[in-house]
Amino acid sequence: MTLPLVDLSSTANSAASIDVALSTFGFLQLSNIGIAHDDVEEVFRASETFFREPHETKRRYAYRSAEENFGYQGLLEENLDPDAPPDLKETFTMRNILRSPLPLERWPSVAFRDLMTRFYADVLACAHEIQRRMAGALSVPEDRFVRVHSGENVTLRLLYYPGTAMAQPTPGQLGAGAHTDYGFMTLLFQHGVGGLQVIDGRGEWIDVPPRDDAVVVNSGDLLERWTNGRYRSTTHRVMPQTGGRDRLAIAVFVDPDSETLVEVLPSCVSTDNPARFAPTSAGAHLQAKLDASHKGRFGQ
């Protein structure tokens, strides 16, 4: 099985195709998203340069709290599956950087900050366009989702899975533990090295090979709640890179502003499918999930 490939530039067909893909798989691959390939490559180069710095250099920009959700984390510092061993990955996380920029000393360089800020803005604009297409498919006003995704909880994350991190991982230890994403949706850019796996309807893991011409998009927990289960929040994981090849990826987590009340949309309720989820605060849900993934760290 392969994930559906949807062309975002096809205005007439993309909304229906996104609807079918997220209803069936919770995942799709999206092409022609309006971001130049060279711009994505520039971010990957900056990411690789940063992660190849000495550990003591990277620690200058360390992640300080799950509430702030910004900065560098090294190997074994996060558990995306809280019941599994820590993940074999390094990350640089950047939350809300358009509306609430942090001081320059928190960034590796001015050039790094400016590049990531431009890319963040470009991906957020793309995400808003996807949300408009979803709104049409779900029979809600076009701006229903856009207006509650200002960027407060939108997070750009650089990911590095070292190929030499651990030749024989602890049993159950992965590059990123099995999990669902917490919020509305995620856009994931891959870069030539696989490892992402998604669980299918039969409970089997399938590979999602990287494509230079497409970004992986998946729905998260809050979108599943909004749509009463119509759009699936699908479990996925990243396998450890035990073959000696490093893996780089870029994720953008598009999550609602904290004060957003997430309640089942009327268009997703029927006599045969009553509301399955109670209303919840987006901020409380997201923070609880972040805290769980950093259990035992930062006072959690």
GINOR-V34254 format. One record per pair of residues at least 6 apart in sequence whose ideal C-beta (glycine too) atoms are under 7 Angstrom apart, sorted by the first residue. I is the first residue (numbers start at 1). J is the second residue. Records with the same first field share a line. If there is no record, write none. Layout:
I = J / J
//
This chain:
1 = 200 / 206
3 = 25 / 27 / 28 / 29 / 208
4 = 17 / 21 / 28 / 29
5 = 29 / 31 / 214
6 = 14 / 17 / 18 / 21 / 28 / 30
7 = 14 / 31 / 32
8 = 14 / 30 / 31 / 32 / 33 / 129
9 = 32
14 = 133
15 = 133 / 136 / 137
16 = 137
18 = 28 / 130 / 133 / 134 / 137
19 = 137
21 = 28
22 = 28 / 219 / 231 / 232
23 = 230 / 231
25 = 232 / 234
26 = 218 / 219 / 231 / 232 / 233 / 234
27 = 198 / 216 / 218 / 234
28 = 217
29 = 211 / 214 / 216
30 = 214 / 215 / 217
31 = 213 / 214
33 = 126 / 215
34 = 126
35 = 122 / 123 / 126
37 = 212
39 = 119 / 122
40 = 189
42 = 115
43 = 115 / 119 / 250
44 = 191 / 248 / 250
46 = 112 / 115
47 = 158 / 160 / 248 / 250
48 = 248
50 = 92 / 108 / 112
51 = 90 / 160
55 = 74
58 = 72
59 = 72
61 = 71 / 72 / 106 / 107 / 108
62 = 71 / 72
63 = 70 / 71 / 72 / 73 / 93
64 = 71
65 = 298
66 = 290 / 291 / 294 / 298 / 300
69 = 93 / 95 / 155 / 290
70 = 93 / 94 / 95 / 102 / 106
71 = 93 / 106
72 = 92
73 = 90 / 91
74 = 90
75 = 88 / 89 / 90 / 165
76 = 86
77 = 86 / 297
78 = 86 / 87 / 293 / 294
79 = 86 / 87 / 177 / 293 / 295
80 = 87 / 176 / 177 / 179 / 293
81 = 177 / 178 / 179
82 = 292 / 293 / 295
84 = 172 / 173 / 174 / 177
85 = 170 / 172 / 173
87 = 174 / 175 / 176 / 177
88 = 161 / 165 / 166 / 169 / 173 / 174 / 175 / 240
89 = 159 / 160 / 161 / 175 / 176
90 = 160
91 = 157 / 158 / 159
92 = 158
93 = 155 / 157
94 = 116 / 120 / 155 / 156
95 = 153 / 155
96 = 151 / 152 / 154
97 = 116 / 117 / 120
98 = 117 / 120 / 121 / 151
99 = 150 / 151 / 152
104 = 110 / 113
107 = 113
116 = 156
119 = 156
120 = 156
123 = 187 / 252
124 = 151 / 154
127 = 187 / 254
128 = 146 / 149
130 = 217
131 = 145 / 146 / 149
132 = 142 / 146
134 = 145
135 = 141 / 142 / 144 / 145
136 = 142
138 = 227 / 265 / 267 / 268
139 = 267
140 = 265 / 267
145 = 184
148 = 256 / 257 / 260
149 = 184 / 254 / 256 / 257
150 = 257
152 = 257 / 258
153 = 183 / 255 / 256 / 257 / 258 / 286
154 = 253 / 254 / 255
155 = 253
156 = 252
157 = 251 / 253
158 = 250
159 = 248 / 249 / 251
160 = 246 / 248
161 = 175 / 195 / 238 / 241 / 246 / 247
162 = 241 / 246
163 = 241 / 243 / 244 / 245 / 246
164 = 244
165 = 241
166 = 240
167 = 242
169 = 240
173 = 240
174 = 237 / 238 / 239 / 240
175 = 195 / 238 / 239 / 240 / 241
176 = 237 / 238
177 = 237
178 = 235 / 237
179 = 235
180 = 220 / 221 / 233 / 234 / 235
181 = 218 / 220 / 221 / 233 / 253
182 = 220 / 221 / 255 / 285 / 286 / 289
183 = 220 / 221 / 222 / 253 / 254 / 255 / 256 / 286
184 = 220 / 222 / 223 / 254 / 255 / 256
185 = 217 / 218 / 219 / 220 / 223 / 254
186 = 218 / 220 / 251 / 252 / 253 / 254
187 = 215 / 217 / 252 / 254
188 = 215 / 216 / 249 / 251
189 = 215 / 249 / 250
190 = 196 / 210 / 216 / 249
191 = 210 / 248 / 249
192 = 210
193 = 210 / 245 / 247
194 = 207 / 209 / 210
195 = 238 / 239 / 241 / 247
196 = 208 / 236 / 238
197 = 205 / 206 / 207 / 208 / 236 / 237 / 239
198 = 206 / 208 / 234 / 236
199 = 205 / 234 / 235 / 236
200 = 206
208 = 216
218 = 234
219 = 231 / 232 / 233
220 = 233
221 = 233
222 = 256 / 262 / 282 / 285
223 = 231 / 233
224 = 231 / 232 / 233
225 = 262 / 264 / 277 / 280
226 = 262 / 264 / 265
227 = 265 / 268
228 = 264 / 268 / 269 / 273 / 275 / 276 / 277
229 = 276
230 = 268
241 = 247
255 = 282 / 286
256 = 262 / 282
257 = 282
258 = 282 / 283
259 = 283
260 = 282
261 = 279 / 281
262 = 279 / 280 / 282
263 = 279
264 = 275 / 277
269 = 275
291 = 300
294 = 300
//
